[in-house]
Amino acid sequence: MKTFALLWLPFLLLTSCAHKFVRPPQDPPANAFQNDQVKREKLFRYIQGKLDIRFKSPKFRLSGSARIYVGEKGETRLEVIDPLGRTQLIGHLAGRMFLAYWPRQDRAYTDEEEGRHYLSRYLGLSITFRELVDLMWGMVPRQFRADKPAIPWGWDADRNDFLTRLGPADKSAELGLNADKLAIGSLRWRTPGANGAEIVAQWSDFTPYEESGQSIPLANQLRLEAARTETQLEVSWNDVESKTKTDFGHTLAPSVSDKTKTLKLP
């Protein structure tokens, strides 16, 4: 079990810090990014974690502690709890079917595209629930995961990141690789589709996560920002615990009554 300290720094402080980092004498190995992503895919399969979530947009705000469970075939359950210990929201994904259940309102939403329609319509994030969870583990969207740097490494002296581009120029992402950990430190990309929008993700406060004799830096903090919708999401890990296949022998789906008002999206 790993426990992570809480520390939040505003985005402007991160980007305008007076301290400048000195570029290391050597660039990252050519396959450093790909190796990191492959290792994360293997390690973060059966997981139970505790975290804090803070979300805000012009129309909606949500904050509280949360629990996440990742089981067989990537089935995922995320519960957000209010300060009084009441469940505010349960997000569940099995295959491509996503369910958002608000138990206190007795309302549910289903989405057959991994929650893309729900997150876009109600949270202002044009990504899928699967992509959101992957970002929490430090994994980029799948369309960029196997890409090699398309341009030579640059340098961000404010964030201590090597900089490059992933993917073709018309569908690319700007990647920042933390110089100390060789783990993803920032990502700026435009989501696909007619309603696509630019999203900026930043990871910080890395702590070693160890499992099966392997160690990987896990960012205690993730910040997502979608400028077009004025949406911000902050995630801070408190605890991450590795599980086994037998720990998730049952479904992680919430129990939703037939009388619950359910809206199918889109």
N, C-alpha and C positions, 0 to 999 in steps of 0.2 A: 504494500500500500504506500502510496505517495501522498504527502500533504504539501500544499503549496501556499505560500504567504500571499496575502492580498495587497495589492498596490496599484493604484490608478493614477495615471498622469494624463492631463488633458492633451488633446491632439495638437493644439497650438504650441504647447510647451515642448512637445516632442520635436516639432518641426522647426522651432525657432530657438532651440537651446544654444547658449553661447559657446558651449564646449564643442570643439571640432575634433573628430577622430582622424587619426593618421592612417592612410591606406597601407595595408600590409604589403610586404615586398613581393609576394607571390599571389597571383589570381587563384580562385578555387579550381580544383581539378575539373576537367571537362564534364565528368559524369557525376559531380557532387550532388546536384539537384535531383537527378533521376534516382540515384541510389537512396537518397533521403526519402523520397516519395514511396519507393518500393518497400522500404523498411517499415514505414508508417502503415501501409496497407496491410502488412502481415501482423503487426503488433496490436493494432486497434480493431480487433475483431469481436472479442467477447469482453465487454467493459461495463463497469458500473462507476458512476462518478457523481460528485456533488459540486455545484457551481453557483455563482450568482449571475443574474441576468438583469440588464437595464436597457430598456427599449423606449425610444421616443420618436414621434413624428408629429406633424401639425394636427393630426386627427386622433391620435391614440398614444397612450403611454402604458407601459407594463414593466414592473420590476419585482424582484423577489429572489428567494433562494430557489434552486432547482435540482432535480435529480435526473440522471440520464442512464439508460440501460441499452446496451447493444448486444443482440443475441444472434441466433442462428440465421444465416444468409443475410446478415445486415439488418434484420428487423430491429427497429429503434423506437424507444419510448422516451419522451422528454416531458417531465412534469414541472410546472412552475407553481411555487407555493407563496402565498402572501404572508405578511408578518405575523398573522394570527394562526398560521399553520394550516390554512385552508387551501385546497387545490384550486388554482385559478384557471389553468389551462393544461390539457394533455395533448401533445402532438405525437402521433403514432404513424410509423411507416413500415409497411410489409410489401416487398416487391416494389411496384410502382404506385400502390394504393396508399394515399395519405389521408389521415383523419385528424381534424382539429376539434377537440371536445371541450366545451366550457361547461363544467358540471353545475356551477351555481346559477347560470342562466338556462341550463338544460337545453343547450343548443349545440349542434354539431355541423361540421362541414366536411365533405369528402371530395377528393381530387385524385384523379387517375394518372396524373403526370407528376408524381412525387411531390406534390404540394406547390408546384410552380404557380398555379393560378391563385391559390390561397395567399401565399406569401406576397405576391405582386399586388393583389387587390386590397388586402387588409393590412399588410405590413409595409408596403412600399419597397419591397426587395424583390427584384426580378430574378430570383434564383430558386432552385428547388430546395426542399427540406433536406434531401440527401447532400446537396452541395453545402448547405449551412453546417451540417454536422461534420462533414469532411473538413471544412475550414476551421472548425473548433479543434480538430486534431492536427492542424498544420498542413493539410493537404489541399492543393489547388484544384479547381474544377477539372474534371477528367479530360476535357478537350486539350488541356495544356500539360497534363501530367507526364507524358512521354516525350515532350519537346526538348530539344537541345537549345542552348542559347543561340539566338539568331544573329546577334551582334557581339563584338568584344565587350568584356566586362567594363562598366564604368564604376563610379564611386560616389556614394552619398556620405559626406563627412559629418552630417548632422545625425544620421541614424546608424552609422557604422555598418552600412550595407554595400555589398557589391551590386551593381545594377546591370540588367540586360533585358532583352525582349524575347518572349516566347511566341511561337507561331508565326504565320505569314503576316505581312505588314497590314493587310486589311482586316485581319481577325486576330490581332495580337494582344498580348498582356505584358505589362511592364513588371518585371520581377526584381525584388530586392532580396538578396541572400545575406543573412547575418554573417559578418566576417569572423566572429568568434565561434559560433556554433555550426556554421554551414547549414543552417536551417532557414526556411523562408521567413523573412522579416517584413516584407510588404508585397502587395500585389494590387495592380490597378488594371482593370479590364472592363470591356463593354459586353454585357450579356446579349445573347443572340435574340432574334425575333423582332417583330414590329414594335414591341413595347420595351425593347432593350434599353438599358441605361448603364452609365458608368458607375462602377462600384470600386471603392478603395478599402482594402483590408490591411491592417497592421497588427503584427504579433510582437510581443515584448515580454520581458521578465522570464527568461528561459530557466527551467529546472530539469535536471535529469529524470527521465522516466525509465525504469529498468524492468525488463520482462524477458524470461527465457534466455538469460545470459546476455541479452543485448541492452544497450543503453541508447536513448535517443532524447534530444532536447525537446521538451514540451513547453510551449509558451503558456505561461500562467494567464496572460491577458490577450484577448482578441478584440479589436475594434473594427466594425464595419460601418461604412458611410456611403449613402447614396444621395448625391447632391441634388438631383432633379426632384426627388420626393422629400428632401430634407429629413431623411431617415437616418437614425444612428442606433446601432446595437453594440452593447459592450458585454463581453463574457469574461468572467474571472473564475478560474478553477480553484476549488478548495481541496478536493481529494479525488484521486483517480485510482481505481482498483481493478486489476486484471481478474477475469473470471474464466471458467471453462465451459465447454459446450453443455455439460450436464447441469450447470447452474441455471440454464435457461431452457429447461425441458418443457415449459408451458408458454403459451402465447403471452406477449406483452401488450396485447390490445386492451384498451379500457372497456369496461362493461357499460354499454350504452342502451338505454331502454328503447323499446319500440315506440314509446310515446314521445321521445325526444324529438324536437323539431330539427330536421336534418336538411341541409341544402347541398345539392350536388353541383360542383363547379366543373367547367366554367358555366 
